Amino acid sequence: MPKVNLDDFTIVSYDILSGFDSNGDLLFEAEELTDVTISNAEETTDITGKLGRILMRLKRNKSTTVSGTNGLLVGGLLATQVGDEISKGTYNVRYRDVITVNSDTAVTTYKAEGTAGAEIEAVYVRVDGASTNIIDCKKLTQVAETPATGQFQYTPDSKTLTFFADDIEDGTQILVYYDVAVDGYSIANRSDQYSDTVECTLDVTCQDTCNNRFHGQFLFRRADFSGAFDLTGGTDPTTHPFEFTTLPDVCNENDDLWDFYIFGEYATE
């Protein structure tokens, strides 16, 4: 069993942050923690006497805030931050399609979903086959019947756009936006729902001055997640920031903001 040294040790890695709902069901695991900060605070009020001497101090409002970053996005953590549950199903997503017209027709890459005869709101004809400035593009609208000039008809089963004869020169590129049905997952950030309070564990690896390694785990019985966070991207990949404030578990008469367990091995029997 590894030696546990409580006098001279450090935390060498923050391994995994796990979240659980009130039934103990797993909500998320953040396994690529790049940084974690556990901020502990308390307020003090000085009781003073003559000449401003501090006679005693009253302490109150003890609090803990945990913040950090996971190197990868975690769906369950994101759902906790916006106060939603992950849903699985079939959804319509908007697709950008650039296709070429030949013989007064063009074929979309995918089948457009929507009201029959109005699946595609508009087609934008690129000027000189290259311009992407919408103000410079010629806009064509969809009709259910045979198209006239400036119009088009769409047949979903064959994914075919049909234009008025000679309305668009062969080889011209057109820009089309339409909805496509996909099987996937959904997380909704609703305006009337807020971040959740869940139970969290934070597993860490500890090491003492003699290079003995052992385990540690922070238990946050009530982690009130903040719904204020940024998802940024660009040159660097998007990371997942998080922050929560720990609350006492008054319903179970437990006033602990967190417990820190330090131990050698997990029991095998």
C-alpha contacts under 8 A as a table, 3 or more apart, distances in Angstrom:
res1	aa1	res2	aa2	distance
1	M	264	G	6.00
1	M	265	E	6.33
2	P	212	N	6.70
2	P	213	R	6.79
2	P	214	F	6.24
2	P	264	G	5.11
2	P	265	E	7.10
3	K	212	N	6.43
3	K	213	R	7.69
3	K	214	F	7.30
3	K	264	G	6.55
4	V	212	N	7.70
4	V	213	R	7.92
4	V	214	F	6.45
4	V	262	I	7.48
4	V	263	F	6.42
4	V	264	G	6.13
5	N	8	D	6.27
5	N	9	F	6.46
5	N	208	D	6.31
6	L	9	F	6.44
8	D	208	D	5.50
8	D	209	T	6.11
9	F	206	C	6.66
9	F	207	Q	5.36
9	F	208	D	3.85
9	F	209	T	6.25
10	T	206	C	5.60
10	T	207	Q	5.51
10	T	208	D	6.24
11	I	14	Y	7.43
11	I	204	V	6.69
11	I	205	T	5.83
11	I	206	C	4.41
11	I	207	Q	6.41
12	V	204	V	7.64
12	V	205	T	5.78
12	V	206	C	5.59
12	V	207	Q	6.50
13	S	204	V	5.71
13	S	205	T	5.31
13	S	206	C	7.32
14	Y	33	L	6.39
14	Y	34	T	8.00
14	Y	35	D	7.61
14	Y	36	V	7.14
14	Y	202	L	7.37
14	Y	203	D	6.39
14	Y	204	V	4.52
14	Y	205	T	6.61
15	D	31	E	6.21
15	D	32	E	7.30
15	D	33	L	6.63
15	D	202	L	7.37
15	D	203	D	5.46
15	D	204	V	5.15
15	D	205	T	7.00
16	I	29	E	6.64
16	I	30	A	5.51
16	I	31	E	4.53
16	I	32	E	7.11
16	I	33	L	6.79
16	I	202	L	5.79
16	I	203	D	5.38
16	I	204	V	7.30
17	L	29	E	5.76
17	L	30	A	5.07
17	L	31	E	6.67
17	L	33	L	7.92
17	L	200	C	6.84
17	L	201	T	5.81
17	L	202	L	4.55
17	L	203	D	6.60
18	S	26	L	7.49
18	S	27	L	7.57
18	S	28	F	5.73
18	S	29	E	4.54
18	S	30	A	6.42
18	S	200	C	5.45
18	S	201	T	5.31
18	S	202	L	6.52
19	G	26	L	6.04
19	G	27	L	5.29
19	G	28	F	5.29
19	G	29	E	6.62
19	G	77	L	7.86
19	G	198	V	6.38
19	G	199	E	5.69
19	G	200	C	4.51
19	G	201	T	6.75
20	F	23	N	7.60
20	F	24	G	5.25
20	F	25	D	5.30
20	F	26	L	4.57
20	F	27	L	5.20
20	F	28	F	7.37
20	F	198	V	5.88
20	F	199	E	5.17
20	F	200	C	6.31
21	D	24	G	5.28
21	D	25	D	5.49
21	D	26	L	6.70
21	D	27	L	6.57
21	D	198	V	5.42
21	D	199	E	6.43
22	S	25	D	7.46
22	S	198	V	6.94
22	S	199	E	7.44
27	L	76	G	5.49
27	L	77	L	7.33
27	L	80	T	7.99
28	F	74	V	7.09
28	F	75	G	7.39
28	F	76	G	4.60
28	F	77	L	5.62
29	E	74	V	7.35
29	E	76	G	7.67
29	E	77	L	7.65
30	A	33	L	6.68
30	A	70	N	6.37
30	A	74	V	6.44
30	A	77	L	7.68
31	E	70	N	7.34
32	E	70	N	5.20
32	E	71	G	5.20
32	E	72	L	6.55
33	L	36	V	7.11
33	L	68	G	7.37
33	L	69	T	5.89
33	L	70	N	4.32
33	L	71	G	6.06
34	T	68	G	7.49
34	T	69	T	5.74
34	T	70	N	5.70
34	T	71	G	6.00
35	D	68	G	5.19
35	D	69	T	5.54
35	D	70	N	7.43
36	V	66	V	7.20
36	V	67	S	5.79
36	V	68	G	4.15
36	V	69	T	6.73
37	T	66	V	5.69
37	T	67	S	5.30
37	T	68	G	6.03
38	I	64	T	6.88
38	I	65	T	5.96
38	I	66	V	4.53
38	I	67	S	6.66
39	S	64	T	5.50
39	S	65	T	5.10
39	S	66	V	6.12
40	N	62	K	7.57
40	N	63	S	5.85
40	N	64	T	4.47
40	N	65	T	6.58
41	A	62	K	5.68
41	A	63	S	5.24
41	A	64	T	6.28
42	E	59	K	6.84
42	E	60	R	6.08
42	E	61	N	5.45
42	E	62	K	4.14
42	E	63	S	6.18
43	E	59	K	5.73
43	E	60	R	5.30
43	E	61	N	5.72
43	E	62	K	6.77
44	T	57	R	6.24
44	T	58	L	5.47
44	T	59	K	4.49
44	T	60	R	6.33
45	T	57	R	5.52
45	T	58	L	5.01
45	T	59	K	6.46
46	D	54	I	6.20
46	D	55	L	7.54
46	D	56	M	6.14
46	D	57	R	4.53
46	D	58	L	6.40
47	I	54	I	5.79
47	I	55	L	5.59
47	I	56	M	5.21
47	I	57	R	5.75
47	I	58	L	7.42
48	T	52	G	5.44
48	T	53	R	5.18
48	T	54	I	4.40
48	T	55	L	5.30
48	T	56	M	7.20
49	G	52	G	5.49
49	G	53	R	5.15
49	G	54	I	6.48
49	G	55	L	6.33
50	K	53	R	6.02
54	I	57	R	7.52
63	S	245	T	7.59
63	S	246	T	7.12
63	S	247	L	7.90
63	S	257	L	7.27
64	T	245	T	5.87
64	T	246	T	5.65
64	T	257	L	6.74
65	T	243	E	7.09
65	T	244	F	5.75
65	T	245	T	4.38
65	T	246	T	6.32
66	V	243	E	5.54
66	V	244	F	5.37
66	V	245	T	6.29
66	V	246	T	7.79
67	S	241	P	7.56
67	S	242	F	5.60
67	S	243	E	4.12
67	S	244	F	6.49
68	G	241	P	5.78
68	G	242	F	5.58
68	G	243	E	6.55
69	T	239	T	6.77
69	T	240	H	5.43
69	T	241	P	4.22
69	T	242	F	6.17
70	N	73	L	6.97
70	N	239	T	6.02
70	N	240	H	4.95
70	N	241	P	6.28
71	G	238	T	7.82
71	G	239	T	4.95
71	G	240	H	6.34
72	L	238	T	7.17
72	L	239	T	5.32
72	L	240	H	6.06
73	L	78	L	7.76
73	L	238	T	7.45
73	L	239	T	6.10
73	L	240	H	5.16
74	V	77	L	5.37
74	V	78	L	6.23
74	V	240	H	7.32
75	G	78	L	5.10
75	G	79	A	6.22
75	G	86	I	7.56
75	G	187	I	7.98
76	G	79	A	5.05
76	G	80	T	6.23
76	G	85	E	7.74
76	G	86	I	7.03
77	L	80	T	5.03
77	L	81	Q	6.28
78	L	81	Q	5.11
78	L	82	V	6.45
78	L	187	I	7.94
79	A	82	V	5.33
79	A	83	G	5.82
79	A	84	D	4.90
79	A	85	E	5.68
79	A	86	I	6.49
79	A	187	I	6.13
79	A	188	A	7.77
80	T	83	G	5.05
80	T	84	D	6.27
80	T	85	E	7.50
80	T	195	S	5.86
80	T	196	D	5.39
80	T	197	T	7.97
80	T	225	F	7.32
81	Q	84	D	7.92
81	Q	194	Y	7.59
81	Q	195	S	4.62
81	Q	196	D	6.44
81	Q	225	F	6.00
81	Q	226	S	6.26
81	Q	227	G	4.98
81	Q	228	A	7.99
81	Q	242	F	7.95
82	V	188	A	7.54
82	V	189	N	5.38
82	V	190	R	7.54
82	V	193	Q	7.07
82	V	194	Y	5.69
82	V	195	S	4.80
82	V	196	D	7.48
82	V	227	G	5.75
83	G	189	N	7.37
83	G	193	Q	5.69
83	G	194	Y	4.81
83	G	195	S	4.20
83	G	196	D	5.23
84	D	187	I	6.50
84	D	188	A	6.26
84	D	189	N	7.00
84	D	190	R	7.98
84	D	193	Q	7.46
84	D	195	S	7.92
85	E	187	I	6.62
86	I	185	Y	6.62
86	I	186	S	5.79
86	I	187	I	5.31
87	S	185	Y	5.48
87	S	186	S	5.09
87	S	187	I	6.70
88	K	183	D	7.76
88	K	184	G	5.86
88	K	185	Y	4.49
88	K	186	S	6.39
89	G	183	D	5.73
89	G	184	G	5.79
89	G	185	Y	6.31
89	G	186	S	7.88
90	T	181	A	6.44
90	T	182	V	5.45
90	T	183	D	4.42
90	T	184	G	6.27
91	Y	181	A	5.48
91	Y	182	V	5.41
91	Y	183	D	6.42
91	Y	184	G	7.21
92	N	113	E	7.49
92	N	179	D	5.55
92	N	180	V	5.21
92	N	181	A	4.48
92	N	182	V	6.24
93	V	179	D	5.23
93	V	180	V	5.39
93	V	181	A	6.51
93	V	182	V	7.11
94	R	177	Y	6.66
94	R	178	Y	5.54
94	R	179	D	4.46
94	R	180	V	6.31
95	Y	177	Y	5.59
95	Y	178	Y	5.47
95	Y	179	D	5.94
95	Y	180	V	6.51
96	R	175	L	7.37
96	R	176	V	6.02
96	R	177	Y	4.77
96	R	178	Y	6.96
97	D	108	T	7.03
97	D	109	T	6.99
97	D	175	L	5.94
97	D	176	V	5.10
97	D	177	Y	6.16
98	V	173	Q	6.57
98	V	174	I	5.71
98	V	175	L	4.76
98	V	176	V	6.33
99	I	106	A	6.87
99	I	107	V	7.26
99	I	108	T	6.92
99	I	173	Q	5.56
99	I	174	I	5.57
99	I	175	L	6.79
99	I	176	V	7.90
100	T	106	A	6.17
100	T	170	D	7.85
100	T	171	G	5.71
100	T	172	T	5.57
100	T	173	Q	4.43
100	T	174	I	6.16
101	V	104	D	6.29
101	V	105	T	5.54
101	V	106	A	4.80
101	V	168	I	7.18
101	V	169	E	7.35
101	V	170	D	5.53
101	V	171	G	5.53
101	V	172	T	5.54
101	V	173	Q	6.37
101	V	174	I	7.27
102	N	105	T	5.52
102	N	106	A	6.38
102	N	169	E	7.58
102	N	170	D	4.57
102	N	171	G	5.98
102	N	172	T	7.84
103	S	170	D	6.29
104	D	162	T	6.05
104	D	163	F	5.15
104	D	164	F	6.76
104	D	165	A	5.99
104	D	166	D	6.49
104	D	167	D	7.35
104	D	168	I	6.61
104	D	169	E	7.84
104	D	170	D	7.32
105	T	160	T	6.73
105	T	161	L	5.39
105	T	162	T	4.63
105	T	163	F	6.05
106	A	160	T	5.80
106	A	161	L	5.10
106	A	162	T	6.84
107	V	158	S	7.75
107	V	159	K	5.41
107	V	160	T	4.53
107	V	161	L	5.96
108	T	111	K	6.84
108	T	112	A	7.88
108	T	159	K	5.44
108	T	160	T	6.54
108	T	161	L	7.46
109	T	159	K	7.60
110	Y	159	K	6.92
110	Y	180	V	6.81
111	K	156	P	5.77
111	K	157	D	7.23
111	K	158	S	7.97
111	K	159	K	5.50
111	K	180	V	6.46
112	A	119	E	5.93
112	A	120	I	7.05
112	A	156	P	6.35
112	A	159	K	7.35
112	A	178	Y	5.70
112	A	179	D	5.50
112	A	180	V	5.46
113	E	119	E	5.70
113	E	156	P	7.89
113	E	178	Y	7.30
113	E	179	D	5.36
113	E	180	V	5.69
113	E	181	A	6.76
114	G	118	A	6.67
114	G	119	E	4.49
114	G	120	I	7.80
114	G	179	D	7.17
115	T	118	A	5.29
115	T	119	E	5.52
116	A	119	E	6.14
116	A	144	A	7.89
117	G	142	Q	7.13
117	G	143	V	6.14
117	G	144	A	4.58
117	G	153	Q	7.66
117	G	154	Y	7.09
118	A	121	E	6.26
118	A	142	Q	6.32
118	A	143	V	7.13
118	A	144	A	7.47
119	E	154	Y	7.69
119	E	178	Y	7.04
119	E	179	D	7.80
120	I	123	V	7.61
120	I	142	Q	6.62
120	I	154	Y	7.81
120	I	176	V	7.72
120	I	177	Y	7.02
120	I	178	Y	5.55
121	E	141	T	6.35
121	E	142	Q	6.34
121	E	177	Y	7.92
121	E	178	Y	7.67
122	A	139	K	6.46
122	A	140	L	5.58
122	A	141	T	4.78
122	A	142	Q	6.38
122	A	176	V	6.92
122	A	177	Y	7.63
123	V	139	K	5.72
123	V	140	L	5.09
123	V	141	T	6.53
123	V	174	I	6.62
123	V	175	L	6.01
123	V	176	V	5.15
123	V	177	Y	7.69
124	Y	134	I	7.30
124	Y	137	C	5.60
124	Y	138	K	5.56
124	Y	139	K	4.71
124	Y	140	L	6.41
124	Y	174	I	5.53
124	Y	175	L	5.00
124	Y	176	V	6.48
125	V	129	G	7.76
125	V	137	C	5.28
125	V	138	K	4.98
125	V	139	K	6.40
125	V	140	L	7.73
125	V	172	T	7.44
125	V	173	Q	6.52
125	V	174	I	4.52
125	V	175	L	6.39
126	R	129	G	4.90
126	R	130	A	5.77
126	R	131	S	5.32
126	R	132	T	6.46
126	R	136	D	7.64
126	R	137	C	5.19
126	R	138	K	7.03
126	R	172	T	7.15
126	R	173	Q	5.87
126	R	174	I	5.63
126	R	175	L	7.09
127	V	130	A	6.10
127	V	131	S	5.26
127	V	136	D	6.59
127	V	137	C	5.77
127	V	138	K	7.57
128	D	131	S	6.74
128	D	172	T	7.60
129	G	171	G	7.91
129	G	172	T	5.22
129	G	173	Q	5.21
129	G	174	I	7.81
130	A	173	Q	7.40
131	S	136	D	7.27
131	S	137	C	7.39
132	T	136	D	7.78
132	T	137	C	7.42
133	N	136	D	5.41
133	N	137	C	6.56
134	I	137	C	5.01
139	K	150	G	7.38
140	L	150	G	4.94
140	L	151	Q	5.01
140	L	152	F	6.68
141	T	150	G	6.75
141	T	151	Q	4.87
141	T	152	F	6.18
142	Q	147	P	7.94
142	Q	151	Q	5.68
142	Q	152	F	4.93
142	Q	153	Q	5.59
142	Q	154	Y	7.23
143	V	146	T	7.37
143	V	147	P	6.39
143	V	151	Q	6.62
143	V	152	F	6.13
143	V	153	Q	5.48
143	V	154	Y	7.95
144	A	147	P	7.94
144	A	153	Q	6.05
144	A	154	Y	7.62
145	E	153	Q	6.83
146	T	152	F	7.79
146	T	153	Q	6.66
147	P	150	G	7.88
147	P	151	Q	5.18
147	P	152	F	5.11
147	P	153	Q	5.98
147	P	162	T	7.63
147	P	163	F	6.31
147	P	164	F	5.57
148	A	151	Q	5.49
148	A	152	F	7.46
148	A	163	F	7.80
148	A	164	F	5.40
149	T	163	F	7.73
149	T	164	F	5.29
149	T	165	A	7.88
149	T	167	D	6.26
150	G	164	F	7.38
150	G	167	D	7.23
151	Q	163	F	6.48
151	Q	164	F	6.81
152	F	161	L	6.52
152	F	162	T	5.46
152	F	163	F	4.61
152	F	164	F	6.78
153	Q	161	L	5.70
153	Q	162	T	5.09
153	Q	163	F	6.63
154	Y	159	K	7.01
154	Y	160	T	5.71
154	Y	161	L	4.64
154	Y	162	T	6.32
155	T	158	S	5.82
155	T	159	K	5.55
155	T	160	T	5.24
155	T	161	L	6.65
156	P	159	K	4.58
156	P	160	T	6.79
157	D	160	T	7.94
163	F	166	D	7.99
163	F	167	D	6.65
163	F	168	I	7.49
164	F	167	D	5.37
164	F	168	I	7.99
165	A	168	I	7.82
166	D	169	E	6.33
168	I	172	T	6.90
169	E	172	T	5.84
189	N	193	Q	7.45
190	R	193	Q	5.45
190	R	194	Y	7.96
191	S	194	Y	7.91
194	Y	227	G	6.72
195	S	224	D	7.59
195	S	225	F	5.83
195	S	226	S	6.09
195	S	227	G	5.15
196	D	224	D	6.25
196	D	225	F	5.93
197	T	222	R	6.09
197	T	223	A	5.27
197	T	224	D	4.15
197	T	225	F	5.98
198	V	221	R	7.38
198	V	222	R	5.54
198	V	223	A	5.24
198	V	224	D	6.63
198	V	225	F	7.89
199	E	219	L	7.85
199	E	220	F	5.89
199	E	221	R	4.67
199	E	222	R	5.05
199	E	223	A	5.73
200	C	219	L	6.17
200	C	220	F	5.13
200	C	221	R	6.40
200	C	222	R	7.32
200	C	223	A	6.38
201	T	217	Q	6.62
201	T	218	F	5.60
201	T	219	L	4.72
201	T	220	F	6.13
202	L	217	Q	5.49
202	L	218	F	4.99
202	L	219	L	6.63
203	D	215	H	7.64
203	D	216	G	5.94
203	D	217	Q	4.43
203	D	218	F	6.50
204	V	215	H	6.27
204	V	216	G	5.03
204	V	217	Q	5.90
205	T	213	R	7.00
205	T	214	F	6.16
205	T	215	H	5.06
205	T	216	G	5.97
206	C	213	R	5.49
206	C	214	F	5.21
206	C	215	H	5.77
206	C	216	G	6.48
207	Q	210	C	7.93
207	Q	211	N	5.76
207	Q	212	N	5.39
207	Q	213	R	4.31
207	Q	214	F	6.30
208	D	211	N	5.37
208	D	212	N	5.49
208	D	213	R	6.73
209	T	212	N	7.41
214	F	262	I	7.48
214	F	263	F	6.23
214	F	264	G	4.98
214	F	265	E	7.38
215	H	262	I	5.81
215	H	263	F	5.31
215	H	264	G	5.86
215	H	265	E	7.24
216	G	260	F	6.90
216	G	261	Y	5.46
216	G	262	I	4.41
216	G	263	F	6.27
217	Q	260	F	5.66
217	Q	261	Y	5.19
217	Q	262	I	6.69
218	F	258	W	6.52
218	F	259	D	5.60
218	F	260	F	4.49
218	F	261	Y	6.43
219	L	258	W	5.46
219	L	259	D	5.16
219	L	260	F	6.45
220	F	223	A	5.91
220	F	246	T	6.43
220	F	257	L	6.56
220	F	258	W	4.89
220	F	259	D	6.98
221	R	246	T	7.63
221	R	247	L	7.65
221	R	248	P	7.56
221	R	249	D	6.56
221	R	257	L	7.55
221	R	258	W	7.08
222	R	246	T	5.62
222	R	247	L	5.27
222	R	248	P	6.68
222	R	249	D	6.32
222	R	257	L	7.96
223	A	244	F	5.71
223	A	245	T	5.75
223	A	246	T	4.67
223	A	247	L	6.48
224	D	244	F	5.09
224	D	245	T	5.12
224	D	246	T	6.01
224	D	247	L	7.02
225	F	242	F	7.60
225	F	243	E	5.89
225	F	244	F	4.01
225	F	245	T	6.48
226	S	229	F	7.53
226	S	242	F	7.37
226	S	243	E	5.66
226	S	244	F	5.51
226	S	245	T	7.73
229	F	241	P	6.52
229	F	242	F	6.75
230	D	241	P	7.08
231	L	238	T	6.50
231	L	239	T	6.94
231	L	240	H	6.71
231	L	241	P	7.64
232	T	238	T	5.57
232	T	239	T	7.29
233	G	236	D	6.04
233	G	237	P	5.68
233	G	238	T	4.77
234	G	237	P	6.71
234	G	238	T	7.73
246	T	257	L	5.59
246	T	258	W	7.39
247	L	256	D	7.99
247	L	257	L	5.84
248	P	254	N	6.19
248	P	255	D	4.55
248	P	256	D	5.65
248	P	257	L	5.54
249	D	252	N	5.67
249	D	253	E	6.16
249	D	254	N	4.95
249	D	255	D	5.94
249	D	256	D	7.33
250	V	253	E	4.65
250	V	254	N	5.75
250	V	255	D	6.57
251	C	254	N	7.68
256	D	259	D	6.82
263	F	266	Y	7.89
